[in-house]
Structure formats: structure tokens, C-alpha cells
Amino acid sequence: MSLPKDPVMLLSVVNTQLRDRFSSLEALADDYGVSPSEIQDMLKTINYEYNEELNQFK
């Protein structure tokens, strides 16, 4: 499965995966074959940033 290109859909998928399957953004990105910065850059376009303590985008 690949990650959605739409930032809002990406946010939903990423936060769900971080909650249910992955202990870090790096682990999620590695599993999907992308860099963490690619995900972060896409979600910054809708004003979401990764919170490492909470392991989610807020």
C-alpha cells in the first residue's frame, strides 16, 4: 500500500498508523519507503507538525 497524495487523507492514514502500528515516524516512513521529511513536508502544507512525544501529527 502506498501513502495518499492528498494531505488530509495522508494525515488520517499516518496518525492511524502511528497510533496502531508504529512507534515512530521513522519506522512508518521506512516501512512505506519514503523519508520522514517527505511526510512532514506534505503535512506542513495543512499546518500539521509531528510531535515526537505524542507520536502523532498535530
KANOR-V173669 format. One line per field, one symbol per residue. phi: phi as a letter, one per 40 degrees, with the letter a starting at -180 (. if undefined). psi: psi as a letter, one per 30 degrees, with the letter a starting at -180 (. if undefined). Layout:
phi = ???
psi = ???
This chain:
phi = .bccccdccddcccccccccbbcaccccdcccgbcdcccccccccbgbbcbcccfacb
psi = klklfkeeeeeeeeeeeeeffkfleeeeeeefhlkefeeeeefffghklkjeefhlk.
